């Protein structure tokens, strides 16, 4: 059947996909169908505006899911897939099966004139690419690009579809990724640190400020991957996390474009840097030119007072 289909193995991202899905439903006058590998998550999606929810029962590898998803969306107008590594793998298979155009990491998406119009960021944030795809079309959407829709109070029907294992792929074992369990993407306030800090122990200044602000601690790639002072879950940037907090305090970081891609949509950015020519000040709503070793203790004391 024709329709707008959304899929992500990440439950939070699957809910977020329903928001652009509902907009496309209104524009194209087609039903909205949510695909999910989780029966528990199906009930949540059923109450967020989907007209139908299909639980994909079977192996969760992209090689197994791709034929099942392609069969379900054979008459689709648009297929929206969560922009995880696994989701992008799946989206490529589905687009090939549909002989459809594919755009990745779409930041905006709309239907106009029988086509899918999207924009995405290029060159680490230096350019915006506008793409126009004939329908049917497939698009991947990154985490936190859209907020999830509000519950409707209704419940869509839930059904199941079998997923057959791909005989070419055998999963021998799985190993959970070790992490500290902090989701900085959900934090309303963040204090981000960069190479302006001379030693790991000096990060306590940022920790104190974050405590006074009731904020989480974040960092640049250099702090996480080069110095290993903080776990990669806290790294913000083009190959790290993308965040949209209400308040983003950037302390001792230059604000290179590779980092700003991950935080550019923060509601308020406060920059603290002793170099008045640092790029971070071009993106900041408020800037403090000064040594972080002097500024951070003063800010923390003022907030605690």
N, C-alpha and C positions, 0 to 999 in steps of 0.2 A: 504494500500500500504506500501511497505518497505520504510524506511527512517530514518533520524535522526530528532528527535523531541525535541524542547526546549520549556520550559514554566516557567514563573514566573509572579506573580501578581505585582511584583515590576518592574516598567518600566525600570529603570536603570540597574537592574540585568538581565532583559530579553535581553537587548542589549548585555550585556557582555557574555551571554551564546552563542550568535551567533559565537563568536570567536572560542571556541573549537568545536562548531557545524560545522563550515566550515572546520576545520582540519579533523574531522571525515568523513565529506562528501567526501573529497578528498581521504582519506584512504580506505573507504568502497565503494566508487562509488555509493552512495545513495543520494536521494534528501534531502534537508534541509527544514523542515517545522517548522514554529514558531506558537505556540499557545498563545493567549493572551485574557484576559477578557475585554480589552479596544479597542474599534474601533478606537479611536484617535491614540493610540499607534501602531495600525496595519499598518498604512501608513509609520511610521518610520521604523518598522521592515522590511517592504516590500522593503525598499531601502538600507538595510544593508547586502544583500547577501542571504536572505531566498528565496527559490524557490516557496514557497507557505506560505500564512499566513491565519490562521483560527481564527476567533473571536468567543469566547465562550460566548454566550448570555444567561443570566439567573442568578440564584443565585451564589454567589461567595464563598460559604462555601466549605471546602474540601469534605464533604460528598456528596454534589451535583456535584462538579466538577469531582470527581474521576471516576464515571461510564462513563461520557462523554469523558474524556481524555483517559481512558482505551480503549474505543471503537475506538477512532481515531488512537491510536497507536498500534492497535492489531497486525500489521505486522512489528512493528518497529525493527530496528537494535539496536538503542540506544535512550534512553530518558534522557535528561538532565533537571533537575528541579532546580530552584533557591533555595538555602539553607536557606530560611526563616523558621519560625516555621510552617506557613501554608504550605509552599512548602514541607517540610519534611513529614508532615502529608499526603499530597497528594501523594508524591513519594512512600510511603509505600503501600498505597492502589493500586497504579498502578502496582508496582512490584508484588504484590500478584495476581492481575488479570492476569498478563502476565506470572506468574510462573517464574519470572526472578530474577536474583541476584540484590542486591541493595548495593551501597556503598555511604556513606554520607560524606559531607565536603571534597570532592576531591580537592586536590591542583594541581595535574597534571593529565592529562587524554590523552590516545592515544589508537588507535586500532592496534593490531599486532597479526598475526596468527589466525585471526578469533575470537579474544578475546578482551575484554576491560581491559586495564592495567591502574591502578590508584594508586596514593599515597595520604595519608592523615596524618595529625599530630595526635599523641597520647600522653597521659599523660602530657598534658599541654605543649607540645613542646619538651619533652624529647626523643621522638622516632618518626620515620617515618614508617608508615605501608604501605606495598606494597600489593595491592589486584589485582587479576586477575579473571575476570568474563566471563563466556561463554555468547555469544549473544543469545537472546536479553538481554540487561542489562539496569539498571536504576541507575543514579548517581545524587546526589545533589551537588551543587557547591556554596560556600559562596560568598558573595558580594565582589567585587573588586579582585577576584582571577585572572580574565582576563580583559584586556581592551576591549572596544567595537570595532568592526571592522569599517573601513572607509566606507563612503557611496559609493555605486557602480555606482550611476547615473541611474540605472535601477529601475523598480518597479515590484515586484512580484504580482501575482493575490491574491486578498483578498476574502475570502468567510466566511460564518457564520455557526456555529453549535449550536443547541439548548442544553441548560443545564436544566435538570428537577430537581425541588426541591426534596430533600429527606424528606418524610413526617415525619420522626423521629426527624427532627431538625427544630426548629422554632426560628428565630432571632427576639427577641422582641424589642431590641434597640441597638444602637451602640454609643460608646463614644469615640471621637477622643483623642489620647494620647497628653497630653499637653507637648509642648517642645518649646525651644527657636528658633527653625528653623535653627540651625547651623549644617552644614554637615562637620564634621572634616575630614571625609574620602575623601572629594574632595579638601582639603586644600593642597597646595604644600609645605607649611612649618608649623611645629607645635612646640610649646614649651610645654612640659609636666612637670607637677609638682607632687611631692610625699610628703611623710610624713616628709621630711627634713624641710618643712615649719612649723614653730611653731604656727602660728595663721592665721586665714583667711585673716586678713588685710595684712599680709606679701605677699600674692599672688600678690599684686600690683607690686612687683618687677618683677615677671614673666609677668604680663600684660604689663609693660613698655617695657620689652625685646621683647615680641611678637609684640608690636606696631612698634618697630624699625626694626624688621625683616619682617614686613607685614605678620605675622604668626597668626594662631589661637591658642587658649589655650586649652590644653588637660590635662588629669590627670590619676592617678592610681585609683584602686577600692576604696582604703581607703579614698581618698579625696572626692569621689563622694558618696559612699554608707555608710561609717562610719561617717565621719565628716560632710557630706552634704554641703561642701563648694562650690562645682560646680555641675551642673546638670549631670545626668547619660549619657546624649548625648555626653559628653566630656570624658567619661571613656574609656580607652583603655586596652584591656586584653582578656583573654580567654573567658570570658562571656560578654565582652563589645565590643567595636569597633575594627575592624582590619583596619590598615591604611598603605599606601605606599607613604609617602611624599618624596619630594626631600631632605628635611632637617628635622631632628628630634632632637630637643634639649631636653635632659632629665635632669631636674634640681631637685636635692634633692630626687631622687628615687633610690632604691637599685638595681632594674633590676632583680627582681625575675622572674622565667620562666613564671609564670602566666601572667605577664605583657608583657614580651618580645614576647610572641606569637602574640600579637596584633600589634607590630611595627617592628618585626624582618626583614621585607622586605623593610624598609626605605632605600633610596639610601645612605644617609650619616647620621650617628648617632653621636651626640656630647653629652658627658656625663659630668655633673658637680656634684661632690660629695666630701665631705671632708674625706670620708673613701676610701683610696686607694685600699682596698680589696673588694669593692662593686662589685657584679656580673655585674653591668651595664658596667664596663670597659672592660669586655671580649667581649661584643657585639659592643662596640663603635669604630668608626673610629678615633675619636679624643676625648681625655679625659682631663679634668681640675680637678686636685685634690685641692680642696679649699672650703672654707665656702661660700655657695651660697649668704649669706648676703653681702659678699664682692665682689664676682665674678660677680653677675648679674648686679649691678649698673655700674661696670667698663665696662662690655661688652656693656651695653645699651648706655653708654656715648660714647664709641668708635664708635659704629654703627651710632649714631646720628651725630657724628663729620665728 
